[in-house]
Amino acid sequence: MILDSLSLWHRYAPLHPRFARAFAFLEQVRPDVTLGRHEIAGDSIFALVQRYATRPVEGMQLEAHRRYIDVQYLVSGREVIHWAPLCDLAHVTQPYDATKDAGLFALSPATMPVPLRSGQFMILFPDDAHAPCCCADVPAEVVKVVVKVEVEGYARGNS
């Protein structure tokens, strides 16, 4: 998991051959960006633009992906993304579904809240379980872009 400001994305471009295109898209995003899917490079890189109200963490589940790395960028508002290393999670609530590219897990003591505010991004690799969309204190509206970057080209760790 990586958390940083969009202005510093160049530090992370060497980690994956598709990150430069993903971040180039994010740099041109404005608060009035059209909601929905935006094509960047077909199914290899695409963005999902969302507007929603954050909600309490109670009842949320952690998700983890295998096919895609998430680059979650907060355009406006603030939220908390609860994070845990996938290797520390034992309670699977929904086995991995390749169609949805997601497996679900119960929150655990290994889960750590990570605040995210406007202008920041979080990179979530396949080893990073996460519960996004959580409120920092009270529910608030956010606009967020999730860029899905296909894993091919990423040297996955041993965890």
CNS distance restraints for C-alpha pairs under 8 A (distance, minus, plus):
assign (resid   1 and name CA) (resid 122 and name CA) 6.82 0.50 0.50
assign (resid   1 and name CA) (resid 123 and name CA) 5.49 0.50 0.50
assign (resid   1 and name CA) (resid 124 and name CA) 4.96 0.50 0.50
assign (resid   1 and name CA) (resid 125 and name CA) 6.42 0.50 0.50
assign (resid   1 and name CA) (resid 128 and name CA) 6.25 0.50 0.50
assign (resid   2 and name CA) (resid 122 and name CA) 5.37 0.50 0.50
assign (resid   2 and name CA) (resid 123 and name CA) 5.00 0.50 0.50
assign (resid   2 and name CA) (resid 124 and name CA) 6.93 0.50 0.50
assign (resid   3 and name CA) (resid 120 and name CA) 7.11 0.50 0.50
assign (resid   3 and name CA) (resid 121 and name CA) 5.80 0.50 0.50
assign (resid   3 and name CA) (resid 122 and name CA) 4.46 0.50 0.50
assign (resid   3 and name CA) (resid 123 and name CA) 6.62 0.50 0.50
assign (resid   4 and name CA) (resid   8 and name CA) 6.85 0.50 0.50
assign (resid   4 and name CA) (resid   9 and name CA) 7.49 0.50 0.50
assign (resid   4 and name CA) (resid 120 and name CA) 5.58 0.50 0.50
assign (resid   4 and name CA) (resid 121 and name CA) 5.69 0.50 0.50
assign (resid   4 and name CA) (resid 122 and name CA) 6.67 0.50 0.50
assign (resid   5 and name CA) (resid   9 and name CA) 7.04 0.50 0.50
assign (resid   5 and name CA) (resid 119 and name CA) 5.83 0.50 0.50
assign (resid   5 and name CA) (resid 120 and name CA) 4.25 0.50 0.50
assign (resid   5 and name CA) (resid 121 and name CA) 6.07 0.50 0.50
assign (resid   6 and name CA) (resid  27 and name CA) 7.47 0.50 0.50
assign (resid   6 and name CA) (resid  73 and name CA) 7.94 0.50 0.50
assign (resid   6 and name CA) (resid 119 and name CA) 5.87 0.50 0.50
assign (resid   6 and name CA) (resid 120 and name CA) 5.58 0.50 0.50
assign (resid   6 and name CA) (resid 121 and name CA) 6.21 0.50 0.50
assign (resid   9 and name CA) (resid  13 and name CA) 6.86 0.50 0.50
assign (resid   9 and name CA) (resid  23 and name CA) 6.92 0.50 0.50
assign (resid  10 and name CA) (resid  20 and name CA) 7.67 0.50 0.50
assign (resid  12 and name CA) (resid  16 and name CA) 7.90 0.50 0.50
assign (resid  12 and name CA) (resid  19 and name CA) 7.57 0.50 0.50
assign (resid  13 and name CA) (resid  17 and name CA) 7.17 0.50 0.50
assign (resid  13 and name CA) (resid  18 and name CA) 7.90 0.50 0.50
assign (resid  13 and name CA) (resid  19 and name CA) 5.26 0.50 0.50
assign (resid  13 and name CA) (resid  20 and name CA) 5.51 0.50 0.50
assign (resid  14 and name CA) (resid  19 and name CA) 7.83 0.50 0.50
assign (resid  15 and name CA) (resid  19 and name CA) 7.52 0.50 0.50
assign (resid  15 and name CA) (resid 154 and name CA) 7.34 0.50 0.50
assign (resid  16 and name CA) (resid 153 and name CA) 6.30 0.50 0.50
assign (resid  16 and name CA) (resid 154 and name CA) 5.72 0.50 0.50
assign (resid  17 and name CA) (resid 153 and name CA) 6.55 0.50 0.50
assign (resid  18 and name CA) (resid  22 and name CA) 6.49 0.50 0.50
assign (resid  18 and name CA) (resid  45 and name CA) 7.51 0.50 0.50
assign (resid  18 and name CA) (resid 149 and name CA) 6.80 0.50 0.50
assign (resid  19 and name CA) (resid  23 and name CA) 6.07 0.50 0.50
assign (resid  19 and name CA) (resid 149 and name CA) 7.42 0.50 0.50
assign (resid  20 and name CA) (resid  24 and name CA) 6.01 0.50 0.50
assign (resid  21 and name CA) (resid  25 and name CA) 6.36 0.50 0.50
assign (resid  21 and name CA) (resid  40 and name CA) 7.61 0.50 0.50
assign (resid  22 and name CA) (resid  26 and name CA) 6.56 0.50 0.50
assign (resid  22 and name CA) (resid  40 and name CA) 7.50 0.50 0.50
assign (resid  22 and name CA) (resid  45 and name CA) 6.81 0.50 0.50
assign (resid  22 and name CA) (resid  46 and name CA) 7.87 0.50 0.50
assign (resid  22 and name CA) (resid 147 and name CA) 6.52 0.50 0.50
assign (resid  22 and name CA) (resid 149 and name CA) 7.30 0.50 0.50
assign (resid  23 and name CA) (resid  27 and name CA) 6.13 0.50 0.50
assign (resid  24 and name CA) (resid  28 and name CA) 6.86 0.50 0.50
assign (resid  25 and name CA) (resid  29 and name CA) 6.76 0.50 0.50
assign (resid  25 and name CA) (resid  40 and name CA) 7.47 0.50 0.50
assign (resid  26 and name CA) (resid  73 and name CA) 7.62 0.50 0.50
assign (resid  26 and name CA) (resid 145 and name CA) 7.82 0.50 0.50
assign (resid  29 and name CA) (resid  33 and name CA) 6.21 0.50 0.50
assign (resid  29 and name CA) (resid  75 and name CA) 7.82 0.50 0.50
assign (resid  30 and name CA) (resid  75 and name CA) 7.42 0.50 0.50
assign (resid  31 and name CA) (resid  75 and name CA) 6.19 0.50 0.50
assign (resid  31 and name CA) (resid  76 and name CA) 6.95 0.50 0.50
assign (resid  31 and name CA) (resid 143 and name CA) 7.43 0.50 0.50
assign (resid  33 and name CA) (resid  49 and name CA) 7.61 0.50 0.50
assign (resid  34 and name CA) (resid  49 and name CA) 7.10 0.50 0.50
assign (resid  35 and name CA) (resid  48 and name CA) 7.44 0.50 0.50
assign (resid  35 and name CA) (resid  49 and name CA) 4.78 0.50 0.50
assign (resid  35 and name CA) (resid  50 and name CA) 5.71 0.50 0.50
assign (resid  35 and name CA) (resid  51 and name CA) 7.28 0.50 0.50
assign (resid  36 and name CA) (resid  48 and name CA) 5.44 0.50 0.50
assign (resid  36 and name CA) (resid  49 and name CA) 5.02 0.50 0.50
assign (resid  36 and name CA) (resid  50 and name CA) 6.61 0.50 0.50
assign (resid  37 and name CA) (resid  46 and name CA) 7.01 0.50 0.50
assign (resid  37 and name CA) (resid  47 and name CA) 5.61 0.50 0.50
assign (resid  37 and name CA) (resid  48 and name CA) 4.58 0.50 0.50
assign (resid  37 and name CA) (resid  49 and name CA) 6.36 0.50 0.50
assign (resid  38 and name CA) (resid  46 and name CA) 5.79 0.50 0.50
assign (resid  38 and name CA) (resid  47 and name CA) 5.00 0.50 0.50
assign (resid  38 and name CA) (resid  48 and name CA) 6.36 0.50 0.50
assign (resid  38 and name CA) (resid  49 and name CA) 7.66 0.50 0.50
assign (resid  39 and name CA) (resid  43 and name CA) 7.97 0.50 0.50
assign (resid  39 and name CA) (resid  45 and name CA) 7.17 0.50 0.50
assign (resid  39 and name CA) (resid  46 and name CA) 4.85 0.50 0.50
assign (resid  39 and name CA) (resid  47 and name CA) 6.57 0.50 0.50
assign (resid  40 and name CA) (resid  45 and name CA) 5.46 0.50 0.50
assign (resid  40 and name CA) (resid  46 and name CA) 4.99 0.50 0.50
assign (resid  40 and name CA) (resid  47 and name CA) 7.19 0.50 0.50
assign (resid  41 and name CA) (resid  45 and name CA) 4.88 0.50 0.50
assign (resid  41 and name CA) (resid  46 and name CA) 6.41 0.50 0.50
assign (resid  42 and name CA) (resid  46 and name CA) 6.55 0.50 0.50
assign (resid  43 and name CA) (resid 150 and name CA) 7.54 0.50 0.50
assign (resid  44 and name CA) (resid 148 and name CA) 7.70 0.50 0.50
assign (resid  44 and name CA) (resid 149 and name CA) 6.00 0.50 0.50
assign (resid  44 and name CA) (resid 150 and name CA) 4.96 0.50 0.50
assign (resid  45 and name CA) (resid 147 and name CA) 6.90 0.50 0.50
assign (resid  45 and name CA) (resid 148 and name CA) 5.54 0.50 0.50
assign (resid  45 and name CA) (resid 149 and name CA) 4.73 0.50 0.50
assign (resid  45 and name CA) (resid 150 and name CA) 6.30 0.50 0.50
assign (resid  46 and name CA) (resid 147 and name CA) 5.65 0.50 0.50
assign (resid  46 and name CA) (resid 148 and name CA) 5.43 0.50 0.50
assign (resid  46 and name CA) (resid 149 and name CA) 7.02 0.50 0.50
assign (resid  47 and name CA) (resid 145 and name CA) 6.40 0.50 0.50
assign (resid  47 and name CA) (resid 146 and name CA) 5.53 0.50 0.50
assign (resid  47 and name CA) (resid 147 and name CA) 4.14 0.50 0.50
assign (resid  47 and name CA) (resid 148 and name CA) 6.04 0.50 0.50
assign (resid  48 and name CA) (resid 145 and name CA) 5.59 0.50 0.50
assign (resid  48 and name CA) (resid 146 and name CA) 5.15 0.50 0.50
assign (resid  48 and name CA) (resid 147 and name CA) 6.29 0.50 0.50
assign (resid  48 and name CA) (resid 148 and name CA) 7.85 0.50 0.50
assign (resid  49 and name CA) (resid 143 and name CA) 7.35 0.50 0.50
assign (resid  49 and name CA) (resid 144 and name CA) 5.90 0.50 0.50
assign (resid  49 and name CA) (resid 145 and name CA) 4.44 0.50 0.50
assign (resid  49 and name CA) (resid 146 and name CA) 6.48 0.50 0.50
assign (resid  50 and name CA) (resid 143 and name CA) 5.70 0.50 0.50
assign (resid  50 and name CA) (resid 144 and name CA) 5.30 0.50 0.50
assign (resid  50 and name CA) (resid 145 and name CA) 6.22 0.50 0.50
assign (resid  51 and name CA) (resid 141 and name CA) 7.00 0.50 0.50
assign (resid  51 and name CA) (resid 142 and name CA) 5.66 0.50 0.50
assign (resid  51 and name CA) (resid 143 and name CA) 4.48 0.50 0.50
assign (resid  51 and name CA) (resid 144 and name CA) 6.46 0.50 0.50
assign (resid  52 and name CA) (resid 141 and name CA) 5.50 0.50 0.50
assign (resid  52 and name CA) (resid 142 and name CA) 5.70 0.50 0.50
assign (resid  52 and name CA) (resid 143 and name CA) 6.83 0.50 0.50
assign (resid  53 and name CA) (resid 133 and name CA) 7.63 0.50 0.50
assign (resid  53 and name CA) (resid 139 and name CA) 5.99 0.50 0.50
assign (resid  53 and name CA) (resid 140 and name CA) 5.12 0.50 0.50
assign (resid  53 and name CA) (resid 141 and name CA) 4.20 0.50 0.50
assign (resid  53 and name CA) (resid 142 and name CA) 6.22 0.50 0.50
assign (resid  54 and name CA) (resid  79 and name CA) 6.56 0.50 0.50
assign (resid  54 and name CA) (resid 133 and name CA) 4.93 0.50 0.50
assign (resid  54 and name CA) (resid 134 and name CA) 5.00 0.50 0.50
assign (resid  54 and name CA) (resid 135 and name CA) 4.72 0.50 0.50
assign (resid  54 and name CA) (resid 139 and name CA) 4.87 0.50 0.50
assign (resid  54 and name CA) (resid 140 and name CA) 5.44 0.50 0.50
assign (resid  54 and name CA) (resid 141 and name CA) 6.30 0.50 0.50
assign (resid  54 and name CA) (resid 142 and name CA) 7.17 0.50 0.50
assign (resid  55 and name CA) (resid 133 and name CA) 6.42 0.50 0.50
assign (resid  55 and name CA) (resid 134 and name CA) 4.86 0.50 0.50
assign (resid  55 and name CA) (resid 135 and name CA) 4.99 0.50 0.50
assign (resid  55 and name CA) (resid 138 and name CA) 7.68 0.50 0.50
assign (resid  55 and name CA) (resid 139 and name CA) 5.30 0.50 0.50
assign (resid  55 and name CA) (resid 140 and name CA) 7.91 0.50 0.50
assign (resid  56 and name CA) (resid  60 and name CA) 7.90 0.50 0.50
assign (resid  56 and name CA) (resid 134 and name CA) 5.47 0.50 0.50
assign (resid  56 and name CA) (resid 135 and name CA) 5.51 0.50 0.50
assign (resid  56 and name CA) (resid 138 and name CA) 7.80 0.50 0.50
assign (resid  56 and name CA) (resid 139 and name CA) 7.25 0.50 0.50
assign (resid  57 and name CA) (resid 134 and name CA) 5.50 0.50 0.50
assign (resid  57 and name CA) (resid 135 and name CA) 7.31 0.50 0.50
assign (resid  60 and name CA) (resid 106 and name CA) 7.87 0.50 0.50
assign (resid  60 and name CA) (resid 107 and name CA) 7.45 0.50 0.50
assign (resid  60 and name CA) (resid 131 and name CA) 6.70 0.50 0.50
assign (resid  61 and name CA) (resid 104 and name CA) 6.23 0.50 0.50
assign (resid  61 and name CA) (resid 105 and name CA) 5.66 0.50 0.50
assign (resid  61 and name CA) (resid 106 and name CA) 5.22 0.50 0.50
assign (resid  61 and name CA) (resid 107 and name CA) 5.89 0.50 0.50
assign (resid  61 and name CA) (resid 130 and name CA) 7.99 0.50 0.50
assign (resid  61 and name CA) (resid 131 and name CA) 5.92 0.50 0.50
assign (resid  62 and name CA) (resid  82 and name CA) 7.58 0.50 0.50
assign (resid  62 and name CA) (resid  83 and name CA) 7.60 0.50 0.50
assign (resid  62 and name CA) (resid 104 and name CA) 5.57 0.50 0.50
assign (resid  62 and name CA) (resid 105 and name CA) 4.97 0.50 0.50
assign (resid  62 and name CA) (resid 106 and name CA) 6.15 0.50 0.50
assign (resid  62 and name CA) (resid 107 and name CA) 6.20 0.50 0.50
assign (resid  62 and name CA) (resid 129 and name CA) 5.60 0.50 0.50
assign (resid  62 and name CA) (resid 130 and name CA) 4.74 0.50 0.50
assign (resid  62 and name CA) (resid 131 and name CA) 4.49 0.50 0.50
assign (resid  63 and name CA) (resid 102 and name CA) 6.09 0.50 0.50
assign (resid  63 and name CA) (resid 103 and name CA) 5.58 0.50 0.50
assign (resid  63 and name CA) (resid 104 and name CA) 4.56 0.50 0.50
assign (resid  63 and name CA) (resid 105 and name CA) 6.25 0.50 0.50
assign (resid  63 and name CA) (resid 129 and name CA) 5.28 0.50 0.50
assign (resid  63 and name CA) (resid 130 and name CA) 5.32 0.50 0.50
assign (resid  63 and name CA) (resid 131 and name CA) 6.21 0.50 0.50
assign (resid  64 and name CA) (resid  86 and name CA) 7.46 0.50 0.50
assign (resid  64 and name CA) (resid 101 and name CA) 7.98 0.50 0.50
assign (resid  64 and name CA) (resid 102 and name CA) 5.43 0.50 0.50
assign (resid  64 and name CA) (resid 103 and name CA) 5.43 0.50 0.50
assign (resid  64 and name CA) (resid 104 and name CA) 6.62 0.50 0.50
assign (resid  64 and name CA) (resid 126 and name CA) 6.17 0.50 0.50
assign (resid  64 and name CA) (resid 127 and name CA) 7.28 0.50 0.50
assign (resid  64 and name CA) (resid 128 and name CA) 6.44 0.50 0.50
assign (resid  64 and name CA) (resid 129 and name CA) 4.65 0.50 0.50
assign (resid  64 and name CA) (resid 130 and name CA) 6.59 0.50 0.50
assign (resid  65 and name CA) (resid  69 and name CA) 7.18 0.50 0.50
assign (resid  65 and name CA) (resid 101 and name CA) 5.32 0.50 0.50
assign (resid  65 and name CA) (resid 102 and name CA) 4.78 0.50 0.50
assign (resid  65 and name CA) (resid 103 and name CA) 6.68 0.50 0.50
assign (resid  65 and name CA) (resid 125 and name CA) 7.78 0.50 0.50
assign (resid  65 and name CA) (resid 126 and name CA) 5.22 0.50 0.50
assign (resid  65 and name CA) (resid 129 and name CA) 7.94 0.50 0.50
assign (resid  66 and name CA) (resid 101 and name CA) 6.25 0.50 0.50
assign (resid  66 and name CA) (resid 102 and name CA) 7.23 0.50 0.50
assign (resid  66 and name CA) (resid 126 and name CA) 5.22 0.50 0.50
assign (resid  66 and name CA) (resid 151 and name CA) 7.49 0.50 0.50
assign (resid  67 and name CA) (resid 101 and name CA) 6.24 0.50 0.50
assign (resid  67 and name CA) (resid 126 and name CA) 7.75 0.50 0.50
assign (resid  67 and name CA) (resid 150 and name CA) 5.82 0.50 0.50
assign (resid  67 and name CA) (resid 151 and name CA) 5.56 0.50 0.50
assign (resid  68 and name CA) (resid 101 and name CA) 7.54 0.50 0.50
assign (resid  68 and name CA) (resid 125 and name CA) 7.73 0.50 0.50
assign (resid  68 and name CA) (resid 126 and name CA) 7.21 0.50 0.50
assign (resid  68 and name CA) (resid 148 and name CA) 5.61 0.50 0.50
assign (resid  68 and name CA) (resid 149 and name CA) 5.20 0.50 0.50
assign (resid  68 and name CA) (resid 150 and name CA) 4.41 0.50 0.50
assign (resid  68 and name CA) (resid 151 and name CA) 5.15 0.50 0.50
assign (resid  69 and name CA) (resid 123 and name CA) 7.14 0.50 0.50
assign (resid  69 and name CA) (resid 124 and name CA) 5.80 0.50 0.50
assign (resid  69 and name CA) (resid 125 and name CA) 4.87 0.50 0.50
assign (resid  69 and name CA) (resid 126 and name CA) 6.25 0.50 0.50
assign (resid  69 and name CA) (resid 148 and name CA) 5.80 0.50 0.50
assign (resid  69 and name CA) (resid 149 and name CA) 5.07 0.50 0.50
assign (resid  69 and name CA) (resid 150 and name CA) 6.25 0.50 0.50
assign (resid  69 and name CA) (resid 151 and name CA) 6.03 0.50 0.50
assign (resid  70 and name CA) (resid 122 and name CA) 7.83 0.50 0.50
assign (resid  70 and name CA) (resid 123 and name CA) 5.74 0.50 0.50
assign (resid  70 and name CA) (resid 124 and name CA) 5.06 0.50 0.50
assign (resid  70 and name CA) (resid 125 and name CA) 6.67 0.50 0.50
assign (resid  70 and name CA) (resid 146 and name CA) 6.26 0.50 0.50
assign (resid  70 and name CA) (resid 147 and name CA) 5.84 0.50 0.50
assign (resid  70 and name CA) (resid 148 and name CA) 5.07 0.50 0.50
assign (resid  70 and name CA) (resid 149 and name CA) 6.47 0.50 0.50
assign (resid  71 and name CA) (resid 121 and name CA) 6.58 0.50 0.50
assign (resid  71 and name CA) (resid 122 and name CA) 5.70 0.50 0.50
assign (resid  71 and name CA) (resid 123 and name CA) 4.51 0.50 0.50
assign (resid  71 and name CA) (resid 124 and name CA) 6.38 0.50 0.50
assign (resid  71 and name CA) (resid 145 and name CA) 8.00 0.50 0.50
assign (resid  71 and name CA) (resid 146 and name CA) 5.55 0.50 0.50
assign (resid  71 and name CA) (resid 147 and name CA) 5.01 0.50 0.50
assign (resid  71 and name CA) (resid 148 and name CA) 6.53 0.50 0.50
assign (resid  71 and name CA) (resid 149 and name CA) 7.57 0.50 0.50
assign (resid  72 and name CA) (resid 121 and name CA) 5.36 0.50 0.50
assign (resid  72 and name CA) (resid 122 and name CA) 5.18 0.50 0.50
assign (resid  72 and name CA) (resid 123 and name CA) 6.41 0.50 0.50
assign (resid  72 and name CA) (resid 124 and name CA) 7.84 0.50 0.50
assign (resid  72 and name CA) (resid 144 and name CA) 6.99 0.50 0.50
assign (resid  72 and name CA) (resid 145 and name CA) 5.89 0.50 0.50
assign (resid  72 and name CA) (resid 146 and name CA) 4.41 0.50 0.50
assign (resid  72 and name CA) (resid 147 and name CA) 6.41 0.50 0.50
assign (resid  73 and name CA) (resid 118 and name CA) 7.94 0.50 0.50
assign (resid  73 and name CA) (resid 119 and name CA) 7.04 0.50 0.50
assign (resid  73 and name CA) (resid 120 and name CA) 5.89 0.50 0.50
assign (resid  73 and name CA) (resid 121 and name CA) 4.16 0.50 0.50
assign (resid  73 and name CA) (resid 122 and name CA) 6.53 0.50 0.50
assign (resid  73 and name CA) (resid 144 and name CA) 5.66 0.50 0.50
assign (resid  73 and name CA) (resid 145 and name CA) 5.18 0.50 0.50
assign (resid  73 and name CA) (resid 146 and name CA) 6.23 0.50 0.50
assign (resid  74 and name CA) (resid  78 and name CA) 7.25 0.50 0.50
assign (resid  74 and name CA) (resid 116 and name CA) 7.07 0.50 0.50
assign (resid  74 and name CA) (resid 117 and name CA) 6.24 0.50 0.50
assign (resid  74 and name CA) (resid 118 and name CA) 4.96 0.50 0.50
assign (resid  74 and name CA) (resid 119 and name CA) 5.86 0.50 0.50
assign (resid  74 and name CA) (resid 120 and name CA) 5.88 0.50 0.50
assign (resid  74 and name CA) (resid 121 and name CA) 6.35 0.50 0.50
assign (resid  74 and name CA) (resid 142 and name CA) 7.34 0.50 0.50
assign (resid  74 and name CA) (resid 143 and name CA) 6.26 0.50 0.50
assign (resid  74 and name CA) (resid 144 and name CA) 4.51 0.50 0.50
assign (resid  74 and name CA) (resid 145 and name CA) 6.48 0.50 0.50
assign (resid  75 and name CA) (resid 118 and name CA) 5.24 0.50 0.50
assign (resid  75 and name CA) (resid 119 and name CA) 5.92 0.50 0.50
assign (resid  75 and name CA) (resid 120 and name CA) 7.97 0.50 0.50
assign (resid  75 and name CA) (resid 142 and name CA) 7.45 0.50 0.50
assign (resid  75 and name CA) (resid 143 and name CA) 5.34 0.50 0.50
assign (resid  75 and name CA) (resid 144 and name CA) 5.36 0.50 0.50
assign (resid  75 and name CA) (resid 145 and name CA) 7.09 0.50 0.50
assign (resid  76 and name CA) (resid 117 and name CA) 7.33 0.50 0.50
assign (resid  76 and name CA) (resid 118 and name CA) 4.73 0.50 0.50
assign (resid  76 and name CA) (resid 119 and name CA) 7.42 0.50 0.50
assign (resid  76 and name CA) (resid 142 and name CA) 5.41 0.50 0.50
assign (resid  76 and name CA) (resid 143 and name CA) 5.20 0.50 0.50
assign (resid  76 and name CA) (resid 144 and name CA) 7.06 0.50 0.50
assign (resid  77 and name CA) (resid 117 and name CA) 6.20 0.50 0.50
assign (resid  77 and name CA) (resid 118 and name CA) 5.66 0.50 0.50
assign (resid  77 and name CA) (resid 140 and name CA) 7.10 0.50 0.50
assign (resid  77 and name CA) (resid 141 and name CA) 6.29 0.50 0.50
assign (resid  77 and name CA) (resid 142 and name CA) 4.55 0.50 0.50
assign (resid  77 and name CA) (resid 143 and name CA) 6.79 0.50 0.50
assign (resid  78 and name CA) (resid 115 and name CA) 7.41 0.50 0.50
assign (resid  78 and name CA) (resid 116 and name CA) 5.67 0.50 0.50
assign (resid  78 and name CA) (resid 117 and name CA) 4.30 0.50 0.50
assign (resid  78 and name CA) (resid 118 and name CA) 6.21 0.50 0.50
assign (resid  78 and name CA) (resid 135 and name CA) 7.62 0.50 0.50
assign (resid  78 and name CA) (resid 136 and name CA) 6.94 0.50 0.50
assign (resid  78 and name CA) (resid 140 and name CA) 7.52 0.50 0.50
assign (resid  78 and name CA) (resid 142 and name CA) 6.49 0.50 0.50
assign (resid  79 and name CA) (resid 115 and name CA) 5.98 0.50 0.50
assign (resid  79 and name CA) (resid 116 and name CA) 5.37 0.50 0.50
assign (resid  79 and name CA) (resid 117 and name CA) 6.53 0.50 0.50
assign (resid  79 and name CA) (resid 132 and name CA) 7.80 0.50 0.50
assign (resid  79 and name CA) (resid 133 and name CA) 6.18 0.50 0.50
assign (resid  79 and name CA) (resid 134 and name CA) 5.62 0.50 0.50
assign (resid  79 and name CA) (resid 135 and name CA) 5.08 0.50 0.50
assign (resid  79 and name CA) (resid 136 and name CA) 5.27 0.50 0.50
assign (resid  79 and name CA) (resid 142 and name CA) 7.62 0.50 0.50
assign (resid  80 and name CA) (resid 113 and name CA) 6.13 0.50 0.50
assign (resid  80 and name CA) (resid 114 and name CA) 5.42 0.50 0.50
assign (resid  80 and name CA) (resid 115 and name CA) 4.34 0.50 0.50
assign (resid  80 and name CA) (resid 116 and name CA) 5.73 0.50 0.50
assign (resid  80 and name CA) (resid 132 and name CA) 6.66 0.50 0.50
assign (resid  80 and name CA) (resid 133 and name CA) 6.66 0.50 0.50
assign (resid  80 and name CA) (resid 134 and name CA) 4.99 0.50 0.50
assign (resid  80 and name CA) (resid 135 and name CA) 5.78 0.50 0.50
assign (resid  80 and name CA) (resid 136 and name CA) 5.43 0.50 0.50
assign (resid  81 and name CA) (resid 113 and name CA) 5.90 0.50 0.50
assign (resid  81 and name CA) (resid 114 and name CA) 5.24 0.50 0.50
assign (resid  81 and name CA) (resid 115 and name CA) 6.37 0.50 0.50
assign (resid  81 and name CA) (resid 116 and name CA) 7.11 0.50 0.50
assign (resid  81 and name CA) (resid 130 and name CA) 6.43 0.50 0.50
assign (resid  81 and name CA) (resid 131 and name CA) 5.48 0.50 0.50
assign (resid  81 and name CA) (resid 132 and name CA) 4.36 0.50 0.50
assign (resid  81 and name CA) (resid 133 and name CA) 6.52 0.50 0.50
assign (resid  81 and name CA) (resid 134 and name CA) 6.15 0.50 0.50
assign (resid  82 and name CA) (resid 111 and name CA) 6.09 0.50 0.50
assign (resid  82 and name CA) (resid 112 and name CA) 5.41 0.50 0.50
assign (resid  82 and name CA) (resid 113 and name CA) 4.30 0.50 0.50
assign (resid  82 and name CA) (resid 114 and name CA) 5.87 0.50 0.50
assign (resid  82 and name CA) (resid 130 and name CA) 5.44 0.50 0.50
assign (resid  82 and name CA) (resid 131 and name CA) 4.91 0.50 0.50
assign (resid  82 and name CA) (resid 132 and name CA) 6.43 0.50 0.50
assign (resid  82 and name CA) (resid 134 and name CA) 7.70 0.50 0.50
assign (resid  83 and name CA) (resid 111 and name CA) 5.31 0.50 0.50
assign (resid  83 and name CA) (resid 112 and name CA) 5.16 0.50 0.50
assign (resid  83 and name CA) (resid 113 and name CA) 6.26 0.50 0.50
assign (resid  83 and name CA) (resid 114 and name CA) 6.93 0.50 0.50
assign (resid  83 and name CA) (resid 128 and name CA) 6.81 0.50 0.50
assign (resid  83 and name CA) (resid 129 and name CA) 5.73 0.50 0.50
assign (resid  83 and name CA) (resid 130 and name CA) 4.46 0.50 0.50
assign (resid  83 and name CA) (resid 131 and name CA) 6.52 0.50 0.50
assign (resid  84 and name CA) (resid  88 and name CA) 7.06 0.50 0.50
assign (resid  84 and name CA) (resid  89 and name CA) 7.61 0.50 0.50
assign (resid  84 and name CA) (resid 110 and name CA) 5.75 0.50 0.50
assign (resid  84 and name CA) (resid 111 and name CA) 4.61 0.50 0.50
assign (resid  84 and name CA) (resid 112 and name CA) 6.20 0.50 0.50
assign (resid  84 and name CA) (resid 128 and name CA) 6.15 0.50 0.50
assign (resid  84 and name CA) (resid 129 and name CA) 5.29 0.50 0.50
assign (resid  84 and name CA) (resid 130 and name CA) 6.47 0.50 0.50
assign (resid  85 and name CA) (resid  89 and name CA) 7.23 0.50 0.50
assign (resid  85 and name CA) (resid 110 and name CA) 7.65 0.50 0.50
assign (resid  85 and name CA) (resid 127 and name CA) 6.05 0.50 0.50
assign (resid  85 and name CA) (resid 128 and name CA) 5.08 0.50 0.50
assign (resid  85 and name CA) (resid 129 and name CA) 5.94 0.50 0.50
assign (resid  86 and name CA) (resid 127 and name CA) 5.14 0.50 0.50
assign (resid  86 and name CA) (resid 128 and name CA) 5.53 0.50 0.50
assign (resid  86 and name CA) (resid 129 and name CA) 5.29 0.50 0.50
assign (resid  86 and name CA) (resid 159 and name CA) 7.72 0.50 0.50
assign (resid  87 and name CA) (resid 127 and name CA) 7.31 0.50 0.50
assign (resid  87 and name CA) (resid 159 and name CA) 5.93 0.50 0.50
assign (resid  88 and name CA) (resid 110 and name CA) 6.59 0.50 0.50
assign (resid  89 and name CA) (resid 105 and name CA) 7.07 0.50 0.50
assign (resid  89 and name CA) (resid 106 and name CA) 7.85 0.50 0.50
assign (resid  89 and name CA) (resid 108 and name CA) 7.07 0.50 0.50
assign (resid  89 and name CA) (resid 110 and name CA) 7.57 0.50 0.50
assign (resid  90 and name CA) (resid 105 and name CA) 7.79 0.50 0.50
assign (resid  91 and name CA) (resid 105 and name CA) 5.75 0.50 0.50
assign (resid  91 and name CA) (resid 106 and name CA) 5.71 0.50 0.50
assign (resid  92 and name CA) (resid 103 and name CA) 7.66 0.50 0.50
assign (resid  92 and name CA) (resid 104 and name CA) 6.05 0.50 0.50
assign (resid  92 and name CA) (resid 105 and name CA) 4.49 0.50 0.50
assign (resid  92 and name CA) (resid 106 and name CA) 6.51 0.50 0.50
assign (resid  93 and name CA) (resid 103 and name CA) 7.93 0.50 0.50
assign (resid  93 and name CA) (resid 104 and name CA) 5.40 0.50 0.50
assign (resid  93 and name CA) (resid 105 and name CA) 5.02 0.50 0.50
assign (resid  93 and name CA) (resid 106 and name CA) 6.23 0.50 0.50
assign (resid  94 and name CA) (resid 103 and name CA) 5.65 0.50 0.50
assign (resid  94 and name CA) (resid 104 and name CA) 4.85 0.50 0.50
assign (resid  94 and name CA) (resid 105 and name CA) 6.82 0.50 0.50
assign (resid  95 and name CA) (resid 103 and name CA) 5.12 0.50 0.50
assign (resid  95 and name CA) (resid 104 and name CA) 6.59 0.50 0.50
assign (resid  96 and name CA) (resid 101 and name CA) 7.01 0.50 0.50
assign (resid  96 and name CA) (resid 102 and name CA) 5.35 0.50 0.50
assign (resid  96 and name CA) (resid 103 and name CA) 3.80 0.50 0.50
assign (resid  96 and name CA) (resid 104 and name CA) 7.17 0.50 0.50
assign (resid  97 and name CA) (resid 101 and name CA) 5.68 0.50 0.50
assign (resid  97 and name CA) (resid 102 and name CA) 5.55 0.50 0.50
assign (resid  97 and name CA) (resid 103 and name CA) 6.13 0.50 0.50
assign (resid  98 and name CA) (resid 102 and name CA) 6.81 0.50 0.50
assign (resid 107 and name CA) (resid 111 and name CA) 6.30 0.50 0.50
assign (resid 115 and name CA) (resid 136 and name CA) 7.01 0.50 0.50
assign (resid 116 and name CA) (resid 120 and name CA) 6.27 0.50 0.50
assign (resid 116 and name CA) (resid 121 and name CA) 7.36 0.50 0.50
assign (resid 116 and name CA) (resid 122 and name CA) 7.90 0.50 0.50
assign (resid 124 and name CA) (resid 128 and name CA) 5.51 0.50 0.50
assign (resid 124 and name CA) (resid 129 and name CA) 7.75 0.50 0.50
assign (resid 124 and name CA) (resid 130 and name CA) 7.79 0.50 0.50
assign (resid 126 and name CA) (resid 156 and name CA) 7.90 0.50 0.50
assign (resid 127 and name CA) (resid 159 and name CA) 6.80 0.50 0.50
assign (resid 134 and name CA) (resid 139 and name CA) 7.91 0.50 0.50
assign (resid 135 and name CA) (resid 139 and name CA) 5.10 0.50 0.50
assign (resid 135 and name CA) (resid 140 and name CA) 6.81 0.50 0.50
